[in-house]
């Protein structure tokens, strides 16, 4: 009797029990697991990303997403394209929805008030100011200063970004301020100093610039 009880106890200890009886006994840890949790979300129509003012080249777009099993992954696409930071980047999963939204926006915005990137798509020159010895006009990302006076220095000041140009001339001009709505060059200030006058051009964002002499004055090219 004792021998039979000992054998029965030994058999109980050596029995193999699976962690989950509902999985096959072989390779159960290699079987993908999903979930029936309700993860329903609002379907993607269109989302917009606004770029900072110093953005110039879109190098890569990365999308992060959640899988059915709850794990997080991402996929990227390499681009290396120039961008205009004034305009948002759109994310959409429906061509028809994107077109429909664009058509609706076009229908609701009057033609005379249609919003565009400030002067970046315009090719016509806009006169900003004109005084006896200086005329300033803009075209896209260019600013022309028509004058016979010599520019003795130019430099960039930040917060906010503005270009400072000093012209050699003795003058008694009073301080002058001109705001320019909807233009990359959004404000121009002129002030008199001992032996020179100063032109300050405030910009609508972060830029680098080239300053060069032309036949009838100077040209500023933003980059």
Z-matrix of the N, CA and C atoms (Angstrom, degrees):
N
C 1 1.476
C 2 1.536 1 111.07
N 3 1.346 2 116.12 1 -44.89
C 4 1.453 3 120.73 2 179.57
C 5 1.526 4 110.22 3 -63.63
N 6 1.364 5 114.47 4 -38.56
C 7 1.487 6 118.50 5 179.49
C 8 1.520 7 111.35 6 -64.11
N 9 1.321 8 118.11 7 -40.32
C 10 1.479 9 121.89 8 179.43
C 11 1.511 10 111.11 9 -66.07
N 12 1.363 11 117.07 10 -39.56
C 13 1.461 12 120.75 11 178.93
C 14 1.522 13 110.77 12 -65.66
N 15 1.346 14 117.94 13 -39.09
C 16 1.467 15 122.28 14 179.61
C 17 1.532 16 111.14 15 -63.78
N 18 1.341 17 115.69 16 -43.38
C 19 1.476 18 120.61 17 179.87
C 20 1.531 19 110.65 18 -64.46
N 21 1.336 20 116.89 19 -41.29
C 22 1.475 21 120.80 20 179.78
C 23 1.527 22 111.10 21 -63.50
N 24 1.356 23 116.43 22 -42.09
C 25 1.473 24 120.28 23 179.20
C 26 1.518 25 110.89 24 -64.37
N 27 1.315 26 117.81 25 -41.36
C 28 1.457 27 122.11 26 179.34
C 29 1.520 28 111.90 27 -62.42
N 30 1.313 29 116.59 28 -40.50
C 31 1.479 30 121.58 29 178.25
C 32 1.529 31 111.03 30 -64.15
N 33 1.324 32 117.88 31 -37.81
C 34 1.470 33 121.28 32 179.75
C 35 1.537 34 110.96 33 -63.83
N 36 1.331 35 116.72 34 -40.63
C 37 1.472 36 120.42 35 179.70
C 38 1.513 37 112.83 36 -69.42
N 39 1.280 38 118.76 37 -27.36
C 40 1.474 39 121.84 38 -176.76
C 41 1.523 40 112.88 39 -93.20
N 42 1.338 41 118.97 40 -0.89
C 43 1.468 42 120.95 41 177.69
C 44 1.527 43 109.83 42 -65.32
N 45 1.358 44 117.58 43 140.96
C 46 1.487 45 123.12 44 178.20
C 47 1.519 46 108.71 45 -95.00
N 48 1.313 47 117.37 46 123.33
C 49 1.462 48 122.09 47 178.97
C 50 1.514 49 109.33 48 -115.19
N 51 1.313 50 119.01 49 127.42
C 52 1.461 51 123.36 50 179.11
C 53 1.520 52 109.47 51 -79.60
N 54 1.343 53 115.56 52 150.86
C 55 1.464 54 120.72 53 178.74
C 56 1.511 55 111.42 54 -64.64
N 57 1.306 56 117.05 55 -38.26
C 58 1.470 57 121.20 56 -178.37
C 59 1.523 58 108.51 57 -136.45
N 60 1.286 59 118.51 58 109.45
C 61 1.472 60 120.96 59 -176.51
C 62 1.514 61 113.45 60 -67.95
N 63 1.346 62 118.18 61 -11.02
C 64 1.459 63 120.65 62 -178.62
C 65 1.524 64 112.57 63 -88.51
N 66 1.357 65 118.34 64 -6.98
C 67 1.457 66 122.83 65 174.39
C 68 1.521 67 109.18 66 -100.05
N 69 1.317 68 117.52 67 152.94
C 70 1.461 69 120.00 68 173.76
C 71 1.521 70 109.77 69 -59.88
N 72 1.333 71 116.59 70 151.71
C 73 1.458 72 121.07 71 -175.27
C 74 1.517 73 112.37 72 -70.16
N 75 1.334 74 119.41 73 -25.25
C 76 1.461 75 122.32 74 -177.58
C 77 1.529 76 110.69 75 -104.27
N 78 1.325 77 115.99 76 128.96
C 79 1.462 78 120.69 77 172.64
C 80 1.511 79 114.82 78 68.77
N 81 1.323 80 117.26 79 28.82
C 82 1.459 81 118.61 80 -176.37
C 83 1.522 82 112.82 81 -67.12
N 84 1.340 83 117.06 82 -24.89
C 85 1.467 84 119.60 83 -178.92
C 86 1.513 85 112.18 84 -77.69
N 87 1.307 86 118.28 85 -12.32
C 88 1.464 87 121.85 86 -179.02
C 89 1.519 88 112.89 87 -95.53
N 90 1.320 89 116.94 88 -0.32
C 91 1.458 90 120.63 89 -178.24
C 92 1.521 91 109.36 90 -84.71
N 93 1.356 92 119.28 91 124.99
C 94 1.472 93 121.52 92 178.89
C 95 1.519 94 111.27 93 -59.07
N 96 1.304 95 115.30 94 140.48
C 97 1.455 96 120.75 95 -179.35
C 98 1.513 97 109.02 96 -113.43
N 99 1.303 98 117.78 97 134.19
C 100 1.453 99 122.33 98 175.23
C 101 1.511 100 108.07 99 -121.36
N 102 1.304 101 116.47 100 -172.54
C 103 1.455 102 120.03 101 -177.90
C 104 1.515 103 110.02 102 -140.57
N 105 1.328 104 115.56 103 151.90
C 106 1.464 105 119.35 104 176.18
C 107 1.527 106 111.46 105 -101.03
N 108 1.336 107 116.44 106 17.97
C 109 1.466 108 121.10 107 176.94
C 110 1.521 109 109.76 108 -64.02
N 111 1.306 110 116.91 109 138.31
C 112 1.466 111 121.50 110 -179.29
C 113 1.521 112 109.64 111 -78.32
N 114 1.349 113 115.81 112 104.74
C 115 1.464 114 121.53 113 179.69
C 116 1.523 115 111.43 114 -108.61
N 117 1.299 116 117.50 115 27.96
C 118 1.460 117 120.64 116 -176.32
C 119 1.524 118 110.41 117 -64.53
N 120 1.330 119 115.75 118 133.86
C 121 1.452 120 122.85 119 179.01
C 122 1.521 121 109.04 120 -129.67
N 123 1.323 122 115.90 121 168.83
C 124 1.462 123 120.32 122 176.50
C 125 1.522 124 109.69 123 -63.64
N 126 1.332 125 119.25 124 128.31
C 127 1.472 126 121.23 125 -179.87
C 128 1.526 127 111.43 126 -58.71
N 129 1.337 128 115.75 127 141.00
C 130 1.457 129 120.98 128 178.94
C 131 1.516 130 110.15 129 -69.00
N 132 1.317 131 117.14 130 127.17
C 133 1.458 132 122.18 131 173.32
C 134 1.521 133 109.01 132 -109.16
N 135 1.319 134 115.75 133 -69.95
C 136 1.460 135 119.39 134 175.83
C 137 1.519 136 109.73 135 -155.11
N 138 1.317 137 115.78 136 134.15
C 139 1.461 138 122.08 137 175.71
C 140 1.520 139 108.08 138 -125.61
N 141 1.316 140 116.01 139 153.38
C 142 1.465 141 120.66 140 -176.87
C 143 1.520 142 110.32 141 -125.39
N 144 1.326 143 115.86 142 141.69
C 145 1.458 144 123.07 143 176.08
C 146 1.526 145 107.97 144 -118.90
N 147 1.320 146 116.82 145 126.99
C 148 1.457 147 121.38 146 177.94
C 149 1.519 148 109.50 147 -95.59
N 150 1.322 149 116.51 148 129.36
C 151 1.459 150 121.58 149 -178.39
C 152 1.522 151 111.14 150 -86.16
N 153 1.327 152 118.24 151 152.20
C 154 1.465 153 120.65 152 174.42
C 155 1.526 154 110.23 153 -70.39
N 156 1.322 155 116.77 154 161.68
C 157 1.465 156 120.56 155 -173.39
C 158 1.514 157 113.83 156 -66.75
N 159 1.339 158 118.15 157 -19.07
C 160 1.467 159 119.57 158 -180.00
C 161 1.526 160 113.17 159 -88.87
N 162 1.331 161 119.00 160 -2.19
C 163 1.471 162 122.11 161 -178.99
C 164 1.528 163 110.78 162 -68.61
N 165 1.333 164 116.72 163 133.82
C 166 1.463 165 121.88 164 179.87
C 167 1.524 166 112.91 165 -132.47
N 168 1.341 167 118.18 166 -32.74
C 169 1.463 168 121.52 167 -177.69
C 170 1.525 169 109.12 168 -131.23
N 171 1.333 170 116.46 169 127.05
C 172 1.461 171 122.08 170 175.91
C 173 1.522 172 107.51 171 -90.15
N 174 1.323 173 117.22 172 107.54
C 175 1.457 174 121.59 173 -173.64
C 176 1.523 175 113.74 174 -90.90
N 177 1.333 176 116.59 175 -37.81
C 178 1.457 177 119.29 176 -175.65
C 179 1.516 178 109.89 177 -154.98
N 180 1.341 179 116.31 178 144.88
C 181 1.462 180 122.16 179 173.87
C 182 1.523 181 107.55 180 -118.47
N 183 1.325 182 116.62 181 127.03
C 184 1.461 183 122.43 182 -179.34
C 185 1.521 184 109.77 183 -118.11
N 186 1.325 185 116.30 184 129.77
C 187 1.459 186 122.65 185 177.12
C 188 1.524 187 108.46 186 -111.03
N 189 1.318 188 117.71 187 125.06
C 190 1.458 189 122.32 188 175.85
C 191 1.522 190 108.52 189 -103.44
N 192 1.336 191 117.01 190 133.04
C 193 1.463 192 120.38 191 -175.23
C 194 1.522 193 110.78 192 -139.96
N 195 1.346 194 115.23 193 158.99
C 196 1.455 195 121.97 194 178.80
C 197 1.524 196 108.93 195 -103.84
N 198 1.329 197 116.68 196 132.08
C 199 1.460 198 122.08 197 179.36
C 200 1.523 199 111.54 198 -82.93
N 201 1.320 200 115.15 199 174.64
C 202 1.458 201 121.00 200 -179.40
C 203 1.520 202 111.96 201 -61.50
N 204 1.342 203 116.83 202 -32.53
C 205 1.458 204 120.18 203 -178.83
C 206 1.531 205 112.81 204 -87.27
N 207 1.340 206 117.26 205 4.74
C 208 1.456 207 121.44 206 177.95
C 209 1.510 208 114.77 207 92.22
N 210 1.321 209 118.50 208 -7.77
C 211 1.464 210 121.03 209 179.03
C 212 1.524 211 110.16 210 -72.88
N 213 1.341 212 116.60 211 154.84
C 214 1.462 213 123.15 212 -177.36
C 215 1.525 214 109.48 213 -108.77
N 216 1.321 215 116.44 214 130.66
C 217 1.452 216 122.19 215 176.32
C 218 1.522 217 108.85 216 -134.36
N 219 1.334 218 116.36 217 171.75
C 220 1.465 219 120.31 218 174.74
C 221 1.520 220 110.10 219 -145.94
N 222 1.309 221 115.23 220 155.57
C 223 1.455 222 122.66 221 175.49
C 224 1.525 223 107.86 222 -132.67
N 225 1.331 224 115.99 223 146.11
C 226 1.457 225 121.26 224 -177.08
C 227 1.518 226 110.89 225 -128.12
N 228 1.326 227 114.63 226 155.97
C 229 1.455 228 121.37 227 174.13
C 230 1.528 229 108.31 228 -130.95
N 231 1.325 230 116.71 229 129.28
C 232 1.460 231 121.83 230 178.39
C 233 1.526 232 109.37 231 -82.01
N 234 1.334 233 117.26 232 135.68
C 235 1.463 234 120.89 233 -175.05
C 236 1.529 235 112.83 234 -123.08
N 237 1.321 236 117.26 235 -63.14
C 238 1.471 237 122.32 236 -176.47
C 239 1.534 238 111.01 237 60.16
N 240 1.341 239 116.11 238 55.45
C 241 1.469 240 122.45 239 178.82
C 242 1.521 241 110.36 240 -121.40
N 243 1.322 242 116.18 241 144.46
C 244 1.459 243 120.06 242 175.84
C 245 1.523 244 109.65 243 -71.46
N 246 1.323 245 116.48 244 148.96
C 247 1.464 246 121.82 245 -179.02
C 248 1.519 247 110.34 246 -136.38
N 249 1.313 248 115.32 247 155.93
C 250 1.459 249 122.62 248 173.28
C 251 1.523 250 107.12 249 -103.65
N 252 1.328 251 117.42 250 112.45
C 253 1.456 252 120.54 251 -174.77
C 254 1.521 253 113.18 252 -65.39
N 255 1.321 254 117.28 253 -15.71
C 256 1.467 255 119.13 254 177.31
C 257 1.536 256 111.62 255 -65.43
N 258 1.330 257 117.05 256 -26.50
C 259 1.456 258 122.32 257 -175.45
C 260 1.521 259 110.79 258 -102.20
N 261 1.341 260 118.92 259 140.29
C 262 1.471 261 120.83 260 179.67
C 263 1.530 262 111.75 261 -75.47
N 264 1.337 263 115.88 262 160.51
C 265 1.453 264 123.21 263 172.13
C 266 1.520 265 107.32 264 -98.03
N 267 1.342 266 117.31 265 127.72
C 268 1.457 267 121.40 266 -176.98
C 269 1.526 268 111.51 267 -101.30
N 270 1.339 269 115.79 268 143.07
C 271 1.464 270 123.16 269 173.31
C 272 1.524 271 107.41 270 -117.97
N 273 1.325 272 117.52 271 123.93
C 274 1.457 273 121.00 272 -177.01
C 275 1.524 274 109.88 273 -146.60
N 276 1.335 275 116.84 274 151.51
C 277 1.460 276 121.37 275 177.60
C 278 1.520 277 111.36 276 -117.22
N 279 1.322 278 117.44 277 9.96
C 280 1.455 279 121.21 278 -178.69
C 281 1.516 280 109.84 279 -138.99
N 282 1.345 281 116.03 280 116.06
C 283 1.458 282 120.14 281 176.97
C 284 1.522 283 110.54 282 -62.11
N 285 1.322 284 116.18 283 -43.95
C 286 1.466 285 119.94 284 -177.01
C 287 1.510 286 111.23 285 -66.02
N 288 1.339 287 116.69 286 -37.45
C 289 1.465 288 120.33 287 179.56
C 290 1.511 289 110.89 288 -66.90
N 291 1.338 290 116.42 289 -42.02
C 292 1.463 291 120.53 290 178.70
C 293 1.512 292 110.65 291 -61.96
N 294 1.333 293 115.87 292 -44.49
C 295 1.455 294 120.12 293 179.57
C 296 1.516 295 110.66 294 -64.68
N 297 1.348 296 115.94 295 -41.40
C 298 1.456 297 119.66 296 -179.08
C 299 1.517 298 111.27 297 -63.10
N 300 1.339 299 116.93 298 -43.67
C 301 1.466 300 120.93 299 179.51
C 302 1.520 301 110.49 300 -63.35
N 303 1.342 302 115.99 301 -42.97
C 304 1.465 303 119.98 302 179.68
C 305 1.520 304 110.92 303 -62.22
N 306 1.340 305 116.39 304 -41.48
C 307 1.459 306 120.36 305 179.45
C 308 1.528 307 111.13 306 -65.70
N 309 1.341 308 115.62 307 -39.19
C 310 1.464 309 119.27 308 179.53
C 311 1.524 310 110.58 309 -65.14
N 312 1.340 311 115.71 310 -42.41
C 313 1.461 312 119.52 311 179.69
C 314 1.515 313 110.90 312 -63.90
N 315 1.338 314 116.14 313 -41.16
C 316 1.457 315 120.24 314 179.40
C 317 1.527 316 110.76 315 -64.62
N 318 1.337 317 115.98 316 -34.12
C 319 1.461 318 120.06 317 -178.22
C 320 1.524 319 111.94 318 -74.87
N 321 1.361 320 116.21 319 -27.91
C 322 1.460 321 119.03 320 -176.38
C 323 1.525 322 113.52 321 -92.12
N 324 1.346 323 117.64 322 -14.14
C 325 1.467 324 120.86 323 179.86
C 326 1.521 325 109.54 324 -101.15
N 327 1.332 326 119.32 325 118.08
C 328 1.466 327 120.68 326 178.17
C 329 1.511 328 111.38 327 -57.48
N 330 1.318 329 116.16 328 145.59
C 331 1.458 330 121.44 329 -177.55
C 332 1.520 331 111.24 330 -58.58
N 333 1.318 332 116.62 331 -37.53
C 334 1.473 333 119.84 332 -177.23
C 335 1.525 334 112.53 333 -72.65
N 336 1.348 335 116.89 334 -15.17
C 337 1.447 336 120.31 335 -177.67
C 338 1.523 337 111.95 336 -120.80
N 339 1.306 338 116.22 337 18.04
C 340 1.452 339 120.38 338 -178.69
C 341 1.524 340 110.43 339 -61.33
N 342 1.350 341 115.56 340 129.40
C 343 1.453 342 120.51 341 -175.96
C 344 1.523 343 110.35 342 -84.35
N 345 1.310 344 115.65 343 131.36
C 346 1.462 345 122.13 344 175.56
C 347 1.511 346 108.51 345 -133.68
N 348 1.303 347 116.17 346 169.50
C 349 1.459 348 120.18 347 174.98
C 350 1.523 349 108.75 348 -60.95
N 351 1.329 350 118.00 349 132.71
C 352 1.470 351 120.95 350 -173.15
C 353 1.515 352 113.59 351 -52.99
N 354 1.333 353 116.25 352 102.79
C 355 1.456 354 124.81 353 171.91
C 356 1.526 355 114.98 354 64.19
N 357 1.348 356 117.95 355 0.59
C 358 1.454 357 118.28 356 -176.09
C 359 1.517 358 111.74 357 -73.77
N 360 1.320 359 118.37 358 -20.54
C 361 1.452 360 120.46 359 -179.32
C 362 1.526 361 111.80 360 -105.21
N 363 1.290 362 116.48 361 2.61
C 364 1.447 363 119.35 362 -179.08
C 365 1.522 364 109.90 363 -94.39
N 366 1.309 365 115.92 364 141.78
C 367 1.461 366 120.75 365 179.90
C 368 1.521 367 111.31 366 -108.92
N 369 1.320 368 118.36 367 -16.22
C 370 1.456 369 121.30 368 -179.21
C 371 1.527 370 110.00 369 -78.21
N 372 1.312 371 114.94 370 143.37
C 373 1.452 372 121.11 371 -179.80
C 374 1.525 373 110.45 372 -76.24
N 375 1.328 374 116.35 373 140.08
C 376 1.462 375 121.68 374 177.84
C 377 1.520 376 109.46 375 -114.73
N 378 1.305 377 116.39 376 124.08
C 379 1.454 378 120.67 377 178.15
C 380 1.523 379 109.52 378 -75.51
N 381 1.329 380 116.25 379 123.47
C 382 1.458 381 121.21 380 -178.54
C 383 1.519 382 111.45 381 -94.48
N 384 1.327 383 116.77 382 -47.96
C 385 1.463 384 119.27 383 177.29
C 386 1.521 385 109.70 384 -157.82
N 387 1.318 386 114.36 385 159.48
C 388 1.463 387 120.40 386 178.76
C 389 1.526 388 108.93 387 -147.98
N 390 1.328 389 116.11 388 118.29
C 391 1.455 390 122.60 389 174.98
C 392 1.527 391 107.00 390 -125.08
N 393 1.327 392 119.41 391 170.07
C 394 1.472 393 120.54 392 -171.91
C 395 1.528 394 115.34 393 -51.54
N 396 1.323 395 119.34 394 -36.47
C 397 1.468 396 120.06 395 -175.60
C 398 1.531 397 113.93 396 -114.80
N 399 1.346 398 117.51 397 8.14
C 400 1.463 399 119.89 398 -178.41
C 401 1.529 400 110.60 399 -154.27
N 402 1.332 401 114.81 400 133.23
C 403 1.456 402 121.45 401 173.10
C 404 1.518 403 108.02 402 -127.07
N 405 1.345 404 116.98 403 133.32
C 406 1.459 405 121.54 404 -179.37
C 407 1.523 406 109.29 405 -123.33
N 408 1.325 407 115.89 406 130.35
C 409 1.461 408 121.74 407 177.33
C 410 1.518 409 109.48 408 -138.67
N 411 1.340 410 116.15 409 154.29
C 412 1.462 411 120.67 410 -178.19
C 413 1.518 412 110.58 411 -125.32
N 414 1.336 413 114.84 412 152.47
C 415 1.458 414 121.97 413 175.21
C 416 1.519 415 107.58 414 -151.21
N 417 1.336 416 115.90 415 112.18
C 418 1.459 417 121.15 416 -176.25
C 419 1.524 418 109.51 417 55.93
N 420 1.338 419 118.96 418 -118.89
C 421 1.459 420 121.88 419 -178.83
C 422 1.528 421 112.39 420 -100.43
N 423 1.317 422 116.55 421 20.26
C 424 1.471 423 121.28 422 179.98
C 425 1.518 424 110.56 423 -113.62
N 426 1.331 425 115.63 424 142.65
C 427 1.459 426 121.91 425 175.92
C 428 1.524 427 107.42 426 -127.45
N 429 1.326 428 116.42 427 123.11
C 430 1.460 429 120.59 428 179.75
C 431 1.521 430 110.10 429 -106.11
N 432 1.332 431 114.72 430 131.24
C 433 1.465 432 121.18 431 176.45
C 434 1.525 433 107.17 432 -113.24
N 435 1.305 434 115.33 433 104.41
C 436 1.458 435 121.06 434 -178.73
C 437 1.524 436 109.06 435 -89.17
N 438 1.333 437 116.85 436 113.83
C 439 1.460 438 121.98 437 -177.61
C 440 1.523 439 109.52 438 -164.51
N 441 1.333 440 115.26 439 155.97
C 442 1.466 441 120.53 440 173.92
C 443 1.520 442 111.17 441 -97.09
N 444 1.349 443 116.81 442 -0.65
C 445 1.465 444 121.07 443 -179.81
C 446 1.529 445 110.52 444 -79.13
N 447 1.326 446 115.04 445 150.83
C 448 1.461 447 120.94 446 -177.96
C 449 1.531 448 110.92 447 -87.00
N 450 1.333 449 115.42 448 128.84
C 451 1.465 450 120.27 449 174.46
C 452 1.526 451 108.72 450 -80.25
N 453 1.328 452 117.02 451 121.72
C 454 1.463 453 119.87 452 -175.82
C 455 1.532 454 112.25 453 -97.70
N 456 1.325 455 118.18 454 -17.61
C 457 1.469 456 120.88 455 175.22
C 458 1.532 457 109.22 456 -168.52
N 459 1.329 458 114.46 457 157.91
C 460 1.463 459 121.04 458 173.58
C 461 1.521 460 108.02 459 -150.79
N 462 1.330 461 116.44 460 145.78
C 463 1.470 462 120.61 461 -178.77
C 464 1.525 463 109.19 462 -159.65
N 465 1.334 464 114.18 463 166.65
C 466 1.462 465 121.71 464 -177.00
C 467 1.519 466 109.77 465 -108.76
N 468 1.331 467 116.38 466 134.81
C 469 1.459 468 122.96 467 176.01
C 470 1.524 469 107.62 468 -119.04
N 471 1.341 470 116.68 469 142.26
C 472 1.465 471 120.02 470 -176.20
C 473 1.522 472 111.48 471 -107.77
N 474 1.345 473 112.87 472 167.74
C 475 1.483 474 122.81 473 176.51
C 476 1.529 475 113.86 474 55.89
N 477 1.312 476 119.60 475 69.57
C 478 1.466 477 126.38 476 -4.81
C 479 1.530 478 112.19 477 -82.79
N 480 1.336 479 116.07 478 165.49
C 481 1.453 480 120.61 479 179.46
C 482 1.526 481 110.04 480 -69.23
N 483 1.346 482 115.34 481 126.80
C 484 1.455 483 119.87 482 178.05
C 485 1.522 484 109.48 483 -151.42
N 486 1.320 485 114.42 484 145.42
C 487 1.459 486 121.55 485 179.14
C 488 1.517 487 108.61 486 -99.57
N 489 1.328 488 115.63 487 132.71
C 490 1.465 489 121.81 488 -178.80
C 491 1.524 490 108.40 489 -113.57
N 492 1.349 491 116.99 490 127.19
C 493 1.465 492 122.25 491 176.72
C 494 1.519 493 108.41 492 -126.98
N 495 1.331 494 115.95 493 128.50
C 496 1.465 495 121.78 494 176.81
C 497 1.530 496 109.37 495 -105.58
N 498 1.339 497 116.24 496 130.42
C 499 1.465 498 122.49 497 179.23
C 500 1.529 499 109.43 498 -113.47
N 501 1.328 500 115.61 499 134.48
C 502 1.456 501 121.20 500 -179.48
C 503 1.522 502 109.90 501 -75.21
N 504 1.329 503 116.08 502 115.57
C 505 1.467 504 120.60 503 178.56
C 506 1.519 505 109.39 504 -177.25
N 507 1.308 506 115.83 505 138.28
C 508 1.467 507 120.74 506 171.15
C 509 1.522 508 107.85 507 -90.70
N 510 1.304 509 116.01 508 118.00
C 511 1.460 510 120.52 509 -177.57
C 512 1.521 511 109.70 510 -147.70
N 513 1.297 512 115.61 511 157.60
C 514 1.464 513 120.56 512 178.26
C 515 1.524 514 111.22 513 -110.14
N 516 1.343 515 116.36 514 25.35
C 517 1.457 516 120.45 515 -179.33
C 518 1.527 517 110.84 516 -60.57
N 519 1.313 518 116.26 517 141.61
C 520 1.453 519 121.58 518 176.55
C 521 1.533 520 109.32 519 -83.19
N 522 1.319 521 116.00 520 161.29
C 523 1.463 522 120.23 521 178.73
C 524 1.527 523 109.99 522 -58.94
N 525 1.328 524 114.63 523 140.37
C 526 1.463 525 120.50 524 -174.72
C 527 1.530 526 108.21 525 -134.99
N 528 1.327 527 116.88 526 134.14
C 529 1.462 528 121.83 527 178.57
C 530 1.519 529 108.86 528 -131.39
N 531 1.347 530 115.67 529 130.46
C 532 1.468 531 120.05 530 178.45
C 533 1.527 532 108.73 531 -132.71
N 534 1.334 533 116.60 532 116.63
C 535 1.461 534 121.75 533 175.01
C 536 1.532 535 108.71 534 -88.69
N 537 1.340 536 115.57 535 140.11
C 538 1.460 537 120.83 536 -177.70
C 539 1.526 538 108.10 537 -122.11
N 540 1.321 539 117.33 538 105.82
C 541 1.457 540 121.49 539 -177.66
C 542 1.526 541 110.87 540 -70.45
N 543 1.340 542 115.92 541 138.17
C 544 1.453 543 121.64 542 174.08
C 545 1.510 544 114.80 543 68.14
N 546 1.324 545 118.17 544 22.47
C 547 1.454 546 121.52 545 -178.14
C 548 1.527 547 109.59 546 -120.48
N 549 1.336 548 116.80 547 146.52
C 550 1.461 549 120.81 548 174.83
C 551 1.526 550 110.38 549 -57.69
N 552 1.341 551 115.48 550 -39.88
C 553 1.470 552 121.51 551 174.95
C 554 1.529 553 106.76 552 -88.98
N 555 1.331 554 115.74 553 89.99
C 556 1.464 555 117.83 554 -165.16
C 557 1.525 556 114.98 555 -87.29
N 558 1.336 557 117.23 556 -14.04
C 559 1.465 558 118.31 557 176.96
C 560 1.519 559 109.56 558 -155.55
N 561 1.341 560 115.81 559 140.63
C 562 1.465 561 122.08 560 176.88
C 563 1.526 562 108.19 561 -124.62
N 564 1.340 563 115.61 562 131.31
C 565 1.465 564 120.68 563 178.58
C 566 1.530 565 108.77 564 -125.76
N 567 1.306 566 116.53 565 140.21
C 568 1.464 567 122.06 566 178.19
C 569 1.525 568 108.43 567 -127.63
N 570 1.315 569 115.62 568 131.91
C 571 1.458 570 119.78 569 -179.90
C 572 1.522 571 111.14 570 -139.24
N 573 1.320 572 117.10 571 149.04
C 574 1.460 573 122.76 572 -177.27
C 575 1.533 574 110.78 573 -93.52
N 576 1.363 575 115.05 574 139.55
C 577 1.465 576 121.72 575 177.14
C 578 1.527 577 108.47 576 -134.54
N 579 1.302 578 116.22 577 174.24
C 580 1.464 579 121.30 578 -178.37
C 581 1.534 580 110.18 579 -71.31
N 582 1.327 581 117.06 580 105.33
C 583 1.459 582 122.82 581 178.26
C 584 1.510 583 115.40 582 87.50
N 585 1.306 584 117.44 583 -2.77
C 586 1.475 585 119.68 584 177.87
C 587 1.526 586 109.21 585 -159.14
N 588 1.322 587 115.43 586 163.08
C 589 1.465 588 120.35 587 171.39
C 590 1.522 589 108.00 588 -120.84
N 591 1.315 590 116.03 589 151.99
C 592 1.473 591 122.34 590 -173.82
C 593 1.526 592 110.86 591 -114.84
N 594 1.330 593 115.05 592 134.32
C 595 1.462 594 122.21 593 174.45
C 596 1.526 595 107.47 594 -111.93
N 597 1.316 596 117.23 595 124.59
C 598 1.464 597 122.58 596 178.12
C 599 1.522 598 108.13 597 -116.24
N 600 1.328 599 115.58 598 122.04
C 601 1.467 600 121.52 599 -179.24
C 602 1.521 601 108.14 600 -112.00
N 603 1.328 602 116.67 601 111.65
C 604 1.463 603 120.63 602 179.25
C 605 1.525 604 109.79 603 -86.85
N 606 1.352 605 116.12 604 135.45
C 607 1.460 606 122.59 605 -176.86
C 608 1.529 607 110.79 606 -102.50
N 609 1.330 608 116.55 607 163.57
C 610 1.462 609 119.81 608 -177.85
C 611 1.526 610 112.82 609 -89.40
N 612 1.337 611 118.19 610 2.26
C 613 1.461 612 121.24 611 -179.69
C 614 1.521 613 110.34 612 -172.17
N 615 1.320 614 115.42 613 -160.62
C 616 1.459 615 121.77 614 -178.07
C 617 1.531 616 110.16 615 -90.50
N 618 1.317 617 116.28 616 128.94
C 619 1.463 618 121.73 617 179.90
C 620 1.521 619 109.92 618 -146.59
N 621 1.347 620 115.32 619 157.42
C 622 1.450 621 122.93 620 160.31
C 623 1.528 622 106.51 621 -103.40
N 624 1.315 623 118.45 622 164.47
C 625 1.457 624 118.63 623 -176.19
C 626 1.522 625 111.61 624 -148.51
N 627 1.307 626 114.62 625 156.48
C 628 1.468 627 123.04 626 170.46
C 629 1.515 628 108.04 627 -111.76
N 630 1.328 629 116.19 628 138.14
C 631 1.459 630 121.99 629 178.24
C 632 1.525 631 107.62 630 -121.56
N 633 1.329 632 117.27 631 120.40
C 634 1.467 633 119.07 632 -176.57
C 635 1.527 634 111.32 633 -139.08
N 636 1.317 635 114.14 634 154.43
C 637 1.462 636 121.87 635 178.46
C 638 1.515 637 108.74 636 -83.61
N 639 1.343 638 115.87 637 135.55
C 640 1.460 639 122.03 638 173.79
C 641 1.528 640 108.15 639 -123.83
N 642 1.330 641 116.07 640 177.47
C 643 1.469 642 120.63 641 -171.97
C 644 1.532 643 113.00 642 -56.43
N 645 1.326 644 116.53 643 -42.91
C 646 1.470 645 119.69 644 -174.72
C 647 1.510 646 113.50 645 -114.29
N 648 1.320 647 117.43 646 24.02
C 649 1.458 648 119.77 647 177.87
C 650 1.510 649 112.91 648 156.24
N 651 1.315 650 116.03 649 -130.12
C 652 1.472 651 121.68 650 -176.62
C 653 1.530 652 108.85 651 -139.99
N 654 1.349 653 114.00 652 155.19
C 655 1.460 654 120.38 653 180.00
C 656 1.528 655 109.34 654 -129.04
N 657 1.336 656 115.17 655 135.59
C 658 1.456 657 122.20 656 173.62
C 659 1.520 658 108.48 657 -110.75
N 660 1.338 659 117.16 658 125.96
C 661 1.462 660 122.30 659 177.93
C 662 1.514 661 108.13 660 -116.67
N 663 1.330 662 117.05 661 120.05
C 664 1.468 663 121.41 662 178.41
C 665 1.521 664 110.63 663 -83.77
N 666 1.336 665 114.79 664 148.25
C 667 1.465 666 120.62 665 177.89
C 668 1.530 667 109.87 666 -132.14
